[in-house]
Amino acid sequence: LPAATLSDSDQLEVGDVVLAIGNPFGIGLPVTHGIVSAVGLGGLGIEDYEDFIQTDAPINPGNSGGALLDSSGRVVGINTAILSRSGGFNGVGFAIPINLARSIAEQLVKTGRVERGFMGVNTQMVSSDLATEFGVNHGALVTDVTPDSPAEKAGFKSGDVIVKVDDVSIEDPRRLALSISRRAPGTEVKVEYVRNGKTETVKVKLASLPSQSLAGGDKANAKDDGGL
């Protein structure tokens, strides 16, 4: 069988045309049409690590696992969920970005398990009051550092505000969790943070996320911050 071409979902922008395919209601393989409504969505409570593409392309029950395609027919996402009180299409659907799905699939093929990077910090949102106090306008505020973790070895302390990982701006704790978890253990990342109003940069070699927070582990034991 011919294989679908995978696109680079990191290049998706709001307004891009997308097509959703699947088997809604078991009636066959219709194609629905819409646009990308938002990217990088989280906080929906569907998964531990959320970085959804939102689309108004009609996604109905039975479409989960189907492909979300760009206008050239390349796969940009995997249809996952709808937001609906009736169970039918309301114009709000979510898809897993294909870059995330591809990285997980490659790990499963290679090792039989999903291993996520681990830094060793607990973080919280930077409120407007804290932003003024720390002299930042975005970031993830470190509230605790795990003993003997990569973060502790790199010198992180409670009160540091992480604002960038490599070239990715860290807007909040969720974005930090995604940025770290998408990297393989052993990866060295450059982390920019603010301490006492001064910007610092340090290199951190990531460890492996503790086993209870790996895919297939006990979600009841997983940390809300994604086990950073």
Beta strands, then each sheet from edge to edge (+ up, - down):
strand 1: 17-21
strand 2: 31-41
strand 3: 52-55
strand 4: 67-70
strand 5: 75-82
strand 6: 93-97
strand 7: 117-118
strand 8: 121-125
strand 9: 140-145
strand 10: 161-165
strand 11: 168-169
strand 12: 188-195
strand 13: 198-205
strand 14: 207-208
sheet 1: 1+ 2- 3+ 6- 5+ 4- 1+
sheet 2: 7+ 14-
sheet 3: 8+ 9- 10+ 11-
sheet 4: 8+ 9- 10+ 12- 13+
end
